[in-house]
């Protein structure tokens, strides 16, 4: 009897160790996947605050919460099952789809650069008409934000899937599920903080403490600059991530030269600065991927703006 109990306890301990190892594997895989998706995450964070612009402060957080729920639904209900089916039955399609997503990121980044230089028009048509009032305008803005999020969420999940494509089905599913929840909470938690920061600054500015009032006024004045800087970082991150995705995809299809040229240049530059070689190598590789992404995006932007009827449509 005691021998059977010991054997049972041994089995339970083995199962517990296996479960713990599996949790560690999921956490590590989700961490790698999330790190690779950082460019899209930053852009998602930079894009969302514009959807609550013009609403009263009491509606800002409820709107962000609605968008966050829609984002999670996009990832879990629609994108995750499609990604798992794709990886299980048509794994060879992951790289081309990922490259298409990378091209879209390059286009988005290059389009923002084009707009910043005075070309095109700001925005992508998701803003509600100014004449729309109250609930109707809110519904339009939330729907537009969720549509935009679907594209960004699909890219996040595709990048994450590529990191665990060689794992078992259940590990892929668990990793994507963790990524979906963690990324959504991170993005919209940060968005909520950003959106309410100026309200917090305004309260401090109206307080009794001199130091608090100064800090509050600084927050109110500084938040537009923070949002502008975040938009720049998001654009750069899209170009970097999109460019690297395409370079890595080209390497898988046998066109290795572009990625190897950037890598060799980065390593060479790093060797010239032994005390900061790793940082220099990373910066040069990142800059190379970003410039390549800008080139790809510029070609797409030019093709779209030069197509017949594009100029007439813009006006």
N, C-alpha and C positions, 0 to 999 in steps of 0.2 A: 504493500500500500504506500509506504513512504517512498519506495523507489519510483512508483508511478507518479507521485506528487512532485518529486524532484525533477523527473523528466518533463512533467507538465510545466513546472516553473522555468526550466531551461528553455522550453519551446516559447513560452511567453516572453522571456528575456530576449531570445533571438528575434522574435517578431517585433518587440519594442525597439531593439537596435536597428532593425531593418527600416522600421517606420521613421526613426530619428534620422537615419541616413537619407531616407527619401525626402524628408522635410528639408534637410540641409541641401540636397541636390536641387530641390525646387527653388529654395531661397537663392542659391548661387546662380542658377539658370536665370531666374527672374532679375537678379541684380545685373548680370551681363546683358540681358536683353534690354533692360531699362536704360543702361548706360549707352548702348548703341542708339537708342531712340531719343537721346537727349535733345538733338536738334529740333525734332518735331515737337517735343514737349515744350521747349522754350517758345517756339512759334505759337503753339496752342495757347500758352499763357499770355503771350503778347497780343494775340488777336482778340481774345474774349472780352476784355474790359470795354471795348467799343460798343458792345451790345447792350450795355446798361447806361450808356451816356444819354443824358436828357431825362432820365427817370428820377422820381423823388427818392430820397435816401431810404425810405422805408420799403421800397420795392426792389432795391438793388440786390440784396442777399436772396430774397425769394426767387428772383429771376436767375441768378447764378445757380441756385439749387435745382431749378427746373432744367437748366442747360446741363448740369452735371448728371442728373438722372437720365436725360436723353443720351448723353455721351456714354454712360455705362450701358444703357440698353443697346446702343450701336455696337459696342465692343462685345458684349456677352451674348446677346440674342441673335445678332446678324453676322458679325465678322468672325467671331471665334468658331462657330460650327463650320462656316465656309472654309476657314483657314485649316481646320483639322481635316476636313474631307479632302482638301487639296493636297495637304502633306501626306495623307495616307494613300491616295489613289493616283495622284498626279504630281509627285514631288519635283519632277523636272521643270514644272511650270513656275516654281517658286522664284527662281532667279530672274526670269524675264519679267514676272509681275513686279518683283522688287525693283528692277531697273526702271520699269514704267513709273512706279511710285517715285523713284529717285529723280526721274526726268520731270515729274510734276513738281517736286520740291524745287528743282533748279529753275523751272519756269516761274513759280511763285516768287522765289527770291529775286530773279532777274526782273520780273515785272515790278516789284517794289523798288528796285534800283532805278528802273526806267521812269516810274512815277516820281521818284524823288528828284530826278534830273529834269523834271518838267514835262515828261511825255505822258500820254494816256490820261486816265482819270482815276482819282483815288477811290478805293473801295471796290467791291466785287458784286454789287447789286443786292446784298442781303439786307441793307438798311431799309427800315420801313419808311414810307412816305411821311413827310413832316406833318401832313394834314391828318394822318391817322391819330386817333386819340385813345388814351386810357388803355383799356383791356385789349382793344383791337391791335394797337401798336405793339403792345407787349407780346401778344401772340405771334405777330409777324417777326419780331426780333428774335424770340426764342426759337421759332421754326427755322429762321435763317442761320442762327448760331449752331443748331443741331445738324443742319445740312453741311455746313462747313466742317464741323467736328467729325462728321462721318469720314470724310476724306483723310483728315489728319489721324483719326483713330485707326483707319485701315492701314495707314503707313506704319504707325507704331506697332500694330499687331503683326504686320508682315515682317518688319525688322526683327521683332522678338521671335517670331516663328523661325526665321533663318538661323537664329542662334541655337535653337534646340531641334533643328530638323532631323538630326540623327538619333534623337532620344526616342523612348517608347511613347506610344500614343497617350497613355495616361499622364506621363510626365510632361509631354507637350501641352496637354489640356490644362493640367494644374498650373504650369508656368504661365500660360497665357491668361488664365483666370486671375492669378496673383498680379500680373502686370496690369490687367484691365482695372482692377480695384485700386491698386497702389497709384498708378499713373493718374487715374481720374481724381482720386482724393488729393494728390499732390498738386495737380494743375489747378483745380477749382478751389482748393484751400488757399493757394497762393493768390489766385485771382480775387477771392473774397477779401483777403488782407489788403491787397493793392487798392481795390475799389473803396474800401472803408478807411484807408489811411488818411485821406484828406479830411474826412469827417472827424477822425480822432484828433488830427492836428487843429481843426477848427475849435473843438472843445477845449483843448489845451490853451489855445490862443485867447479864449474868453475866460480863462481861469484866474485865480488870484496870485499864483506864483509867477514872479518875473521871469525866472528861468524856464518855467513851463510855457509861458506865453511866447517867449522867444523861440523855443523848440517847436511849438505848435505852428507859429508863422513860417518857420523854416520848412516844416513838413508840407504845409499848404503850397508854398512856393516851389518846393522841390519835386512834388509828385508828378507834375507834367514832364519834367526833365527825366525822371525815373522811367515813366512810360515811354518816352521817346527813345531813351537808351535801350530799354527792353526790346522795342521794336527793331532797333538796329542789330542788337545781338541775335534776335530771332531770325532776321534776314540772313545774317552771316552764317548762323547755324544751319539754316536750310540749304544754303549753297554748299557748305562744307559736307554735310551729311549726304545730300543728293549727289554731289560730285563723287564722293567716296563710294557710294553704292554702285554707281555706274562704272567706275574704274574697277571695282572688285568683280562686278558682273562680266565686264569685258575680259578680265583675266581668266575667269572660269570658261569663257568661250574661246580661249586661245589667243586673244589680243592682249598680251602681257606688257608690251612696251610702255604705254602711258603710265601705268601704276609703278612699274619698275624704275622709270626715269625719275619720277617724283620721290620714290623711296631712296634711291641712290643719292640724289641731290641732298635730301634731308640728312642722311647718314653722313655724307661728306661735310655738310655744314656743321653737324653736331661734333664731328671730330676736331674741328678747328677751335672749339670752345670746350675743353675737357671738364671744366668746373660746372658747366651748365649744358652738357651735351644732350642729355635726355630731353630737356625742355626745348632746346633749339631744334632737335630732330622732330619733336612733336609739332612745334609751331610751323616748321617748314612743310611738313606733310599736310598739316591742316590748311595752310595757305595754298598749297598746290592743289589740294582737293577742292577748295573753295573757288579758286580761279578756274579750274576745269568745270566746276558746276556753273559758274557764271557764264562761261563760254557756251555750254550746252543750253542754258536757260536763255541766253541772248539770241541764239539761233531760233529757238522756239518762239520767243517774243517777236522777233523780226518776221518770222513766217506768218504768224497770226495777224500782225499789224499790216503786213504787205499783201495779204490775200485779197482777192477781188471783193469789193463791198465793205471791207473792214473800216476804211476811213469814213465812208458814208454812214455806217452804223454807229461809229464813235460820236458822230454829231447828231 
